Amino acid sequence: FLNPDRPSPPDIDLDIADDRRDELIEYARHKYGADHVAQIGTFGTMMARGAVRDVTRALGFSYTLGDQIAKLIPMGAQGFPMTLDRAMKENPDLKKLYEEDADTKTIIEMAKKIEGNARHVSVHAAGVVISPKPLVEYTPLQYDTKGEKKIITQYDMYSLDPNAGGEMTVGLLKFDFLGIRNLAIIAETLVRIEKIEGKKITIEKIPIDNKKTFEMLTRGETEGTFQLNGDGMTRALMELKPNTIHDINVMVALYRPGPMDNIREYIARKHGTRPITYLHPKMKDFLDTTYGVLVYQDDLLMTALEVAGYSWGDIDKFRKAVGKKIPEEMRKQHISFAHAASYGHVAYITAYLKANFPAIYMSAVLTAESGDVEKIGVMIKECKRMGIEVLPPSINESFSQFTVVNEKPYKIRFGLTTIKNFGQGISSAITTERKLNGKFKDLADFLDRVKDKNLNKKSLESLIKCGALDEFGERGRLLSNIDNLLEYHRERMRAPNNQDSLFGLMSDTSTLPGLRLLDAPIATQKDKLLWEKELLGLYISGHPLEAYKDKLLTLQINIEKLPDLREGDTTVIAGIVEEVRDVLTKGNERMVFMRLADLSGIIEVAIFPRILNEFRSFIQPETCIAIKGKVSKRKGETSFIAEKIRAL
């Protein structure tokens, strides 16, 4: 990639654990000087919908009118933002409103004038510049608009970097400091392995020929790994039966648009079902390890050099055509060997840790995914498949994050900060007190010892509802007594120091009235499950569909098996409605996209206007329903189109 004839500088990307990216930027500032290093500014632009809403507000028209117009503008596709002109071509209702309503015409005409203009300044997700002289000699600077006192450039990447903006730029290279979550997961796993099992493992010493790892990948157990998960990649790995890290590198390189066509050829040649051939004898020198299949960008460049007779200068132009996918025939983009090998190594390490330290690795994955309810649900399902029990939060067992219960067989325990409405402050107060003075003996002991103002009605209610206090009492009874619990806690907080307290003069608080709970109805299983879903994002102590297990067993297909069906196949599925999202069609009719979950997985269900009008009463969150419909494979993603709906 670097040669004497190459006229342009290289792209430079550095990947680092996402929780340490700021450290890397600070290191660069310290090494090269704070006045030589800055993050790159970028400009958010006026998009079609935003321009309409801004103009409506600025010209004093009603919010309702602006909202009506904005909702008639279709969403753009990735890489192809929607424009007002295109929106009027695609949605006849918008065009009709524009032609018939004078206010709408005024708003849209003004919005067209500001559409595409810069609206605000923000910070580029990864870009950093480092200059040989102080940055003010190359670009104006400013503080980050979020008020964090970070210095950013006022020029964007297209004005700074010749790779992005061509020759008429300042000439500073953009370094991409990319935060990758999986690197943080690896680091956290290694810390936990040393803490739990006493084994100090470094990335450099992880063997790259671990049989257990390759066997796991061959079985298709890829969930939670880096770059190797997903239906298509998993199927390809099961067919490939990888047995070297080179196989992993190849899959990372090939599993992308264009090169993907070569996956089957690589697998067939590896297993000897097709002969290994070379388009030219010279190609054997650099395609020997990939069985004659073009895999990496380097392979294309070497072919141009050795077979086509290109000079290194010509090859640089060829490389740009491949990299930037121009002209049209170069759309099949390959990545470099260095890129594939780096990502392949990280992918292999995640697979190695999952295969050899399953519970510890999955606890680190769950911690990294905290806050993403859907991902947490997927990972907990994977834990269950692996035979790892995931336990609900416990006041005496949980720490802040997901942790491994240090008794074999290992189990994973929910963390306290994974509970909604439960912050780091109160979590730290509980775990610190427990570490200093041992486990809490009972509810009174807990309320006596945790003297923290953040133990309030909201946080205590969350602890009760999610089951963290189950060892001290039944949830329904505790919840009914919550005012008594809080009053008891307040008195214990005031007793030692406040003379105004009723019990403030007593130096021995053991004579204070004991904690007494009034009788109250117990919580139903349905209530418990709803609370768990509300506070943890998923069901822990059971599942609403367990009441319909016999009916579900009569169905031939579950959600997990839907991808195996063909486009247009008719079948019946059943599950619980997790989320309902209303949208307007081009004809200004209301339809619904619904997320349906069963005990095997989650699927998106499209409900078009006619079906919606007929079955609307069943389409409510937390409702258990059966749906007859057709399989859709649009854009390679499996979804379901509803035709009939009934309650389970």
N, C-alpha and C positions, 0 to 999 in steps of 0.2 A: 504493500500500500504506500510505502514511502520509497521513492526512487528519484534519481537525479533529474529525470524528465518530467516529473509530476509538477504542474504549475500551481496547484491549489493546496492549501493546508488540510490536514486530516480533521475529521470529527473526533472529539475526545469525550467519551462517556465514562463516568466512574460510578459504580454501584456500591451502595453502603446500606447497612441496616437502617430502616426508616426512623428508628428512635435515636440515631446518632448522627443524622445528616447535619444538624446544626453544629455539632462538634467539628465536622470536616470543614465547614465554611469558616469556623473560628480558627481552625488550624491554618488554613490558607491565609487568613488575615494576619495571624501572628507571624507566619513565615515570610510573607511578601510585603507586609505593611498594610495597615487598615486603610490607607489612602490609595492602595493599589488594587483592592479587591472589592467587588460589589455584586449583588444579585441584579439580574436584568429586569427592567421594568417592561410591562406589556400593556397594551391598550384594549380594554373591553369596548366593543362597538355597539352602536344602536342597531339592534335586530328588529325585524318587522313588528312583532307584537309589542316589544318594549317601546319602540318609537311611537306607536299608536297610543299607548297608555300615557307616555310622557307628554305628547302633544295635547291629548284630551285634557289632562290636568292643567297644563300651562295656559291653554286657551279658555279655561273655565267651563268646559262642557261637563255634563254629568258623568260620574263614575260608571253608571249603568250603561251609558252609550259606549264609552271606551271599552268596557268589558265585553259588550255584545260584539263589537267589531273585532277585538283581539281574539275572541273565541272562534270566529269564523276563519281566522288565518291558520292554515294547516301547519303542523310541525315539520321542520326540515329534516332531511336524512343526514346521517353522520357525514361530515365533510361537504355537505351541500346545504348551507343555511337557506331558509325560506326568505324570499323577497316579496314585497307588496305586489309588484307586477305579476310575479309567478302565482301568488296566492289568488289574485283575481281571475287568472286563467283556470286555476284548478278548482275554485269554489264559486259556482255560478250565483250562490246566495249572497256572497260578499260583493260580487260585481253588481248584482241587482240593487243591493242596499246603497252602494256607491252612486249608482245612476239615479235612484229615486229619492234619496235623502240628502238635502243640501249640507247639513251638518257633517254627515259621514264623509261627503266629498271633500269638505274643507279639511277635516282631520287627516284623511288619507293623502291629500295633495301636499300638506305640510309635512307629514311623516315621511313621504318619499324624499323630501329635500334633506332631511337629517339622517335618513337610513344609511347605515354603513359608516357614519362619522364616529370618532372616538367619544366614548361616553364617560369612561373613568380609567384611572391608572391602577394596575395591580402588579403583583410580583410573579414573574415567570416561574412555573412549577419546578424547574430544575436548573435553569441557566445561571451561570456565574461567569464574570469576566475578570481576568487578571492582567494588569498592564505593566509594562516595563518602567514607565514614568508615572507620576501621580495621575489618577483617573481624570481629574479636572482638565488635563491637557488633551483629553480625547472625547469626553462626553460630559454634558451637564448632569448633576446628581440631585437627588432629593431623598427625603425620608420616606419610608414605607407608609402608605396611606392608612394602614391599620393602627398607626400610632405606636409601633413597637420600636421606634428609633433605629430601624435597620436602614442602611444606606442602599439605595437602588439607583440604577441609571435612568435618565429621562429618555434616552434613545432606546428603541426596542431592538430585538435581535436582527431585524432586517436592515437596520442602519448601522449596526455594530460589526456583524460577522460576515465576511465575504462568502462563506459557505451558504449562508441564508439569503443574503441580499445582493450578491454579485460584487462587481469591482467597485461600484460607487458606494463604498461603506468605509467606516472608520478604520477597519482592519484588525479589530480585536477578536480573538477566537472565543466562541462560546463553549465553556466547559459545562457539560451536563452532570451535575451531582444528583444522581437518582437514588431516592430512598426506596429500598425493596424490603417489604415486610418479611419475606421468607428468610432473609439474612438475620433479622432480629429473632425470628423463631429458632433458627439454628443456634444462635448465641445463647438464647435463654434455655434451650434444651441441654446444651453442654454444661451450663451452670447447674441445672437441676440434677443432671446425672451425677455430677461430682458431689452435690449436697446429699442426694438420696442413696446412691450406691457407692460413693467414695471412689469413683473412677474418674481420673482426669484425662479427658479426651481432647485432642486438638484436631482441627480440620485437616492439617497436613498429615496426621498419622492415621486418618481413617482409610482402611484398605479399599482399593477401587475394584477389587475382584470378589466382593462378598457374595457368596452363593445364596444366602438367605434373602438378600436384597433383590437379586435377579429373579428368584422364584416368586417373590411377592408381586413383582411387576408383571410377570408372565401370567399370574392368576388374575390380573386386572384390578388389584387392590391399590388404586392410585389416589384415592381421595385424600386431600390434605398435603399432597406433594407439590413441588414447584414445577410448572411447565408440563407435567406428565399426566395430569388429571383431565377430566372431560370425556364424554362418550367416545368421540372419534379417535382421540389419542390413545385411550385405554384399549379400544378394539385393536388398533394397529400394534400396540405393544404385545397384546396377547398372541397375535399372529406372528410377530417378529421373534418372540421368545429371546429377549436380549441376554447375552452372557458376557459382554464386555462394555466398558464405559464408552467405547467408540460407537456402539449401537445407540446409546442414549444421546450422544452428540448428534448423530445422524437424524434421529427422530426430532430433536429440537430444531434442527435446520430445515427439515423437510415439511414439518407440520405447519404450513402456512400457505396462503393462496399461491398457486403456480407450481412450486416444487412438490406440492402434495401429490401430484400425479405420479411422481417417481417412487412413492412409498412402496406400492405393491411390487414394483420391479426390484427394488432393493431387497425386500423380504424374500421374493422368489429366488433371486440369485444367491442370497445368503444360505438358503436351505437347499440349494441345488436343483430346484424344479425348473429353472431356466439357466441357460449357459451364460458364463461371464464373457462378454464381448466388449471390444473397444472400437469406437468409430474410426480411430487412427492408431497405428502402433505406438506413436509417441505418447499417447494419452495414458498408456499403462504406467508410465513413470509417476504420474500424480493421481491416478484413479484406482491404484491397486488396492488401497484399504477400503474403498467403497464399492468394490466388485464392478467397477466400470461405470457406475452411475454418477451423473453430475449432481453433487449435493451442495457444495459450498460456493460462494461467490468467487473464492480463490480458484476453484476448478474452471470456472468460465474464463477467468483472466488468463490462466495458464494455457487454456485451449486457444485463446486469441493469440497468445505469444508464440507457443510452440507449433500450433497447427496452421493458423491463419497468417502467421508472419507479421503480426502487429509490432510496432515499436512500443516502448514503455509510455511514450507520450500519447500514442493512439489509444493505448489500453486505459489511460486515465479518462479519456472521453467515453470509452466503452463502459468503464466502471460507473460513471455518472449516469449513463443511460439506464443501466441495470438498477442502480440504487434509487434513482428518481422515477423509475418506471416510465421513461419516455425514450423513444417513440412508442407507439402502441404495441409493437411486437416485443418490447422489453418488459411488458407488464408482469411477467413471471419473476418475481423478485427473490433472489437468494441472499442469505446472510453469510458473513465471513466465517471462516473456521474459528478465528479467535473468539468471536461472539458466541458461536455455537458451543465451543469447548468450555467457555466460562459458565454459560448458563447450564450446559450439560452437567458440569461438575457440581454446581449448586443443586440441580435437580436430583442427581445421584445421592448427594449427602442427605437431602430430605428423605429420600426413599430408604437409605441405610438406617437413619435414626428411627424411622417409623417401623422398619422390619425388626430392628434389634432392641429398641427401647420404646415399645409401642405406647404404653400409658404415659410415660414421661413426655414423649414427643407430642402426643395428642393434647396433653394438658397445656403445653406451650402454644400449640395451634389455637386452642380455645381461648387462651388469654389474649393472643394477638387479634383474634376476631371479635373480641368483646365489643358490644355495641351494634354488631350486624346480626340481627335476630335470625335472619334466614340462613346465614352461614353457620351460626351456632347450631341451629337445628340440624343442618346437614352433617356437621362434625359429630354431634351427639349420636345421630343415627349410625354413623360410621363406627363410633366407639362401641355401640351395642352390637354391631355386626362382628367386631373384633373380640367381643366378650369382655369388654371393659365397662364396668358399672359406673354410671355417672350419678352422683348423689346430690340431693338438693342442698341449699345453703344451711349451715348449722352454726349457731352462736358459739359452740365450743370446738368446732372442727375447722371452720372456714377461715382462710386468710383473706387478703384483699382480692386476689386473683384466683383463677382456677388452679388448684394444687392437687398433687398426688397424695393420697392417704398412705402413709409409709408403713403399710402392712401388706404382705403378699397373700393372695393375689392383689396387685395394685388396683385401687379404685381412684376415680377423679371426683373431687368435691368442688361444687360451685363456689365462687368467691363472693365476698360481701359487696364489693363495688359493682358486681354484675346485676345487683338488685336495683330496679328503677327507684328513684327518689332516695337513694342511699349513697352518700358521697364518700370521698376518700378520708375526710376529716373524722367522721364518726367511726368509719371502718378502722382507721389507725388507732383511735382511742380504745376500741374494743380489743383488738389484737394485742396492743401494748399492755393493757391491764391483764389480759390472760397470760401473757408471757411473764409478767412480773410476779403475779400472785396465784397462778394456776387457773384451772377451769372453773366456770361458774357452777355452783352447787345446785342452785334453783333460781326461780324467777326473782325472788327478793334479793338474793345475793348479786344477781346481774344488775338490778336497779340500784342497789347500794353502791356498787363498786364503779360503775361507769358514770363518772361525774363529768358529763360533757353536755354543753348547751344544745348540741346538734341531735341529742337523743330527744326528739320532739314527737309530736303526734304523727306527723307524716312518716318519719323514719321508723318509729315503733310499729306503726300500722303495717308498713312494708315488711318488716321482719316477721310479724305474725302471719300475714297473708301468704307469704311465699313458703312458710314452713320452717323458717330458721329457728323458731322457738318451740317447735313441736315437742321436744323432750321435757319442756316445762309445763305444758298444758295444751288442751285442745283448741284449735284455731278459733272456732265460733265463740267459745267461752272467753278466751283472751280478748278477742275483738270487742265483745260486749262490755268488758271491764276496762277498756283502754283509758277512760277518764280517771278511774281509780288508780291505775298503774302510773299514770302521769303525775297525779297528785302525790302519790307515795314517793316517786322519784324526786319531785320538787322539794318535798320536805327533807329528804335525805341530802339533797344538794345544799339546802340552807342550814341544816342543823348545826354543823360544827362551827360556823363563823358568824351567823346572823342572829343577833340578840332579839330581833323583832319576831323571829319565828316562834310559833307556839311551843316548839320543843327546843328552842335555841339555847336555853340555860342549862340543858342537860349535857354534861361532858361525856356521859356513857350512853351512846345511842342504842345500845342493846335493849334499853328500857322503852324505846319508842314502840308505838303500836305495830304489830306485825301486819304483813300483807295478807288480806283476805279477799278471795274472789267470790263474787255472787254467782249463783246458778244462772245458767243461760243456755239457750238451744245450741246444739252442736252444728257445725257447718256441714252442709251436704257435700257429697263428692263433686257435684257439678260446680258448686261455689268454689271449692278448692282449686279445681282445674282452671276456672275462669280467672281466679286470682294469680295463679302461677303464670298463666299466659300473659296477663296484664303486667306483671312485675319482672318476670324472667324472660318473657318472649316466647315461651313454649311450655308444653305440659310435662311435668316431672313425675308426679305420683300416679299417673294413669293417662288415659286418653278418652275424649268423649266418644270416639268411634268404637271403643271396646264394648259398649252396650249393644252395638249392632254387628258384632263379630260374625254371628251365624249368617246374617244376610250378606255380609261382605264375602264370605267364603263361597257363596253360590255364584258370584260373578266370575267370569272366565278371565277377565283382564283387570289388573290394578294399574295405578299410575306409573309405576316403575316399568311395566311391560309395554306401555304405549309407544315408545320409540321403535319397538320391533315391528309395529304395524305399518302398512303402506298408506300413502296419501289417499284420503277419501274413504278409508275403511270405516264402516259403521260398527260401533260397540257401545256398551254401557259401562260407566264408571261411577263410583260413589265416593263421598268424602265429606269433609267439613269446610265450609266457606271461611277462608281466612281474611280475605280482603276483597272489597268491591270498588271498582273505579269507573265512574260514569264518563263517557265522552260523547261529543256530538259528531254525527256522520256528516258527509258533504251535503246531504239533503236536510241538514239541521234537525235530524231525528236523534233521540237519545238511545245509545247502546251501552253495553257494560263489558268490561274486561274483569274477570273474576279469578282470584287465586284459590284453587281447590286443593286440599291436602287429604291424603289417606295415610294408612300406616306404612306405606312404602315410599311415598314421595309427594312432590308438589307439581301441579300443572296449571298453565294459564288457560282459562276457558273464555271464548268470545261468545257473547250473547247478543244477537242482532235485534233491531227494534221490534219486529213482529213477535219473536219468541219472548223478548223482555216484557212486552205488554201482557202476554198470556200467563207468564209464570213469575211475575214480579214478587209476589208474596213469599216465594221460597228463597229469593236472592238477598239474604241478610247475613252479616257476619255471625259466625258461631252456629250457623244452621247446618244440620246434617242432611244431605240430599243425594239422590241418584240422578244421573244425567245420561240420556241417550243422545248420541251425536256422532260427528265425523272427525277423523284424525286430520290435522293440518301439518304440513312440513315446510311452511313458508320460511325462506332464507335459511334452511337447514335446521331450524328449531322446531321441535315438536310442540304443538298446542292442540286444543280441542274446540270444536265448534258445536255449541249446544243446539239440539232440536226439540227435546222434551225434558222436563224437569219434574221431579216429585220428591216429597219428603221421605226420608228413610223410616 
